[in-house]
């Protein structure tokens, strides 16, 4: 039969653990990603006696996190969505500011060009007016080139940011694989008890990963996590991980593609299947805003050159029938036009 002293001792030991856990909670109140821990208590196995079972006191059954997996998943989804819209909005605002600048905008330069053209029309034999027109045409062509160079710089920023994000993702994937290994070892050494602090570290890494890309997570019984990205490509499984890489685009060499480097040295493209995070925002900006804007800029340039040249050929130069006033442009790539029309 257990003595009253043994029962008292069991209570002291159990609540000593509870006090230690409370102190641990207080000490980590400002720790990123920390989840409050609680001690689970259960009655110790009683002792059978002729008069029945006699209680033997209390003991701790487990120490667990106060954590909701559903809310954790919702948090990652919302972080991913926030970073997606934040990066898309930031880059779109840069392009908008570029096109709205008075000194770099096309509208004011077009106005100057057609004003000079009207002056030549009013006094076609005057050399000064003709020189002013040529100067304004040169300025207009320069404006096209400067705008395209600025858009090219934005495209380079997108590629640089994607490269930086890939380096971060690869680092997080490596850390997750290591955490999975540590969680498995900790459970084995503690008879299956949850390693709460390691689980918190795992969830912090998942939240950081969701800032860059959408992901699908599955949790194993031992607490390890498997992470899929893109259209179901494996990033982390247990203590194994794969890395992402950036490659030259198949259809546009100026736009980089994202790949998963799988076992065997092959790469699986996932650019079109990225669905969240800052990386998705950059890809959306490039495909939905930047590339169409550069294409429209090119169409405006060729339309301006061809239309004006056709009209110019109908008139007379100082010494001969009018020819091409603007030099035709030459495409640099299927979607990017670089060499704009310049006056002769």
Rosetta blueprint (number, residue, H / E / L):
1 X L
2 X L
3 X L
4 X H
5 X H
6 X H
7 X H
8 X H
9 X H
10 X H
11 X H
12 X H
13 X H
14 X H
15 X H
16 X H
17 X H
18 X H
19 X H
20 X H
21 X H
22 X H
23 X H
24 X H
25 X H
26 X H
27 X H
28 X L
29 X L
30 X L
31 X L
32 X L
33 X L
34 X L
35 X L
36 X L
37 X E
38 X E
39 X E
40 X E
41 X E
42 X E
43 X E
44 X L
45 X L
46 X L
47 X E
48 X E
49 X E
50 X L
51 X L
52 X E
53 X E
54 X E
55 X L
56 X L
57 X L
58 X E
59 X E
60 X E
61 X E
62 X E
63 X E
64 X E
65 X E
66 X L
67 X L
68 X L
69 X H
70 X H
71 X H
72 X H
73 X H
74 X H
75 X H
76 X H
77 X H
78 X H
79 X H
80 X H
81 X H
82 X H
83 X H
84 X H
85 X H
86 X H
87 X H
88 X H
89 X H
90 X H
91 X H
92 X H
93 X H
94 X H
95 X H
96 X H
97 X H
98 X H
99 X H
100 X H
101 X L
102 X L
103 X L
104 X L
105 X L
106 X H
107 X H
108 X H
109 X H
110 X H
111 X H
112 X H
113 X H
114 X H
115 X H
116 X H
117 X H
118 X H
119 X H
120 X H
121 X H
122 X H
123 X L
124 X L
125 X L
126 X L
127 X H
128 X H
129 X H
130 X H
131 X H
132 X H
133 X H
134 X H
135 X H
136 X H
137 X H
138 X H
139 X H
140 X H
141 X H
142 X H
143 X H
144 X H
145 X H
146 X H
147 X H
148 X H
149 X H
150 X H
151 X H
152 X H
153 X H
154 X H
155 X H
156 X H
157 X H
158 X H
159 X H
160 X H
161 X H
162 X H
163 X H
164 X H
165 X H
166 X H
167 X H
168 X H
169 X H
170 X H
171 X H
172 X H
173 X H
174 X H
175 X H
176 X H
177 X H
178 X H
179 X H
180 X H
181 X H
182 X H
183 X H
184 X H
185 X H
186 X H
187 X H
188 X H
189 X H
190 X L
191 X L
192 X L
193 X L
194 X L
195 X L
196 X H
197 X H
198 X H
199 X H
200 X H
201 X H
202 X H
203 X H
204 X H
205 X H
206 X H
207 X H
208 X H
209 X H
210 X H
211 X H
212 X H
213 X L
214 X L
215 X E
216 X E
217 X E
218 X E
219 X E
220 X L
221 X L
222 X L
223 X L
224 X L
225 X E
226 X E
227 X E
228 X E
229 X E
230 X L
231 X L
232 X L
233 X E
234 X E
235 X E
236 X E
237 X E
238 X L
239 X L
240 X E
241 X E
242 X L
243 X E
244 X E
245 X E
246 X E
247 X E
248 X E
249 X L
250 X L
251 X L
252 X L
253 X L
254 X L
255 X L
256 X E
257 X E
258 X E
259 X E
260 X E
261 X E
262 X L
263 X L
264 X L
265 X L
266 X L
267 X E
268 X E
269 X E
270 X L
271 X H
272 X H
273 X H
274 X L
275 X L
276 X L
277 X H
278 X H
279 X H
280 X H
281 X H
282 X H
283 X H
284 X H
285 X H
286 X H
287 X H
288 X H
289 X H
290 X H
291 X H
292 X H
293 X H
294 X H
295 X H
296 X H
297 X H
298 X H
299 X H
300 X H
301 X H
302 X H
303 X H
304 X H
305 X H
306 X H
307 X H
308 X H
309 X H
310 X H
311 X H
312 X H
313 X L
314 X L
315 X L
316 X E
317 X L
318 X L
319 X L
320 X L
321 X E
322 X L
323 X L
324 X L
325 X L
326 X E
327 X L
328 X L
329 X L
330 X E
331 X E
332 X L
333 X L
334 X L
335 X L
336 X L
337 X E
338 X E
339 X E
340 X L
341 X L
342 X L
343 X E
344 X L
